[in-house]
Amino acid sequence: MTITAEELVATIDELALAQRPVMVHASLRSFGMPVEGGADAVLDALLSRGCTVLVPSFTEPQFGVVPPTTMRPARNGIDYAVLDKATPRPQAAANYTVDCEVINSGMGVLPARLLARGKARRGRHPLNSFAAVGPQAAELVAAQTPTNVYGPVRTLADENGAILLLGVELNRMTALHLAEQDSGRRLPVRWARAADNRVIMVETGSCSEGFPRLEPWLRSLPRTARVSESRWSAYPAKETLAAAVAAMTADQSVTHCADAACLACRDSVAGGPIGPIPLG
């Protein structure tokens, strides 16, 4: 048995996603049986209903660089001493460009298949880009720059968009990093090379393993459905961000993960990097 395109389209309609921009996080394994056509079938089903599909297409392992000693802010979720002792990772043969087609394999098969489409658009952040395909793709990714990592997420919310979790939990909801920023935290910075080969600082996300602790504040928001064994949850982006911001503003520690020693969580909950941060 396989999951058909008709089943996918019916579920998209059940979740009231037609004609809307949708940020998708998916585990195809969660379906418990093959999807006829794989990840491309999921993309095609969404596009057939007029959706614009937005996904994270990050490249931090491929294009990140070791920070110069003069570009290391405190409380940045990283132990610089450990960093200096680590085995140097090979540097990319070229700098990031929107058409490089490179993607971190950890993003999953669906973002990789979206990026392979000729009509896909991609943001200009060298480490944490977003990619999109569909009627509003250009509008969504245009909001992203090296100094505005979550611009596409904010545009998604402003355009009545949704965040669709396919068999994954809140720890995969990248949009919640924007809620961290809007709650008053400064985002951690990492380092990449600009087009002119300068090393620049860019904002990225912190640890997300504690995001499921926001569930009590978000549980009333999503529409839900099932496709075979996969639970689909469609969260309204604007309302979800607002609820997460309210929860973090009331108690910043709410997003700390289960690891009490997590440096990324500790520094993020404390407010993020200290000092002037010249981005870009």
Buried (B, 14 or more C-beta within 10 A) or exposed (E): EEBBBEBBBBBBEBBEBBEBBBBBBBBBEBBEEEBBBEBBBBBBBBBEBBBBBBBBBBBBEBBBBBBEEEEBBEBBBBEEEEEEEEEEEEEBEEBBEBEBEBBBEEBBBBBBBBBEBEEBBBBBBBBBBBBBBBEBBEBBBBBBBBBBBBBBBBBBBEBEBBBBBBBBBBBBBBBBBBBBBBBEBBBBBBBBBBEEEEBBBBBBBBBBBBBBBBEEBBEEBBBEBEBBEBBBBBBBBBBBBBBBBEBBEEEBEBBBBEEEEBBBBBBBBBEBBEEEBEBB
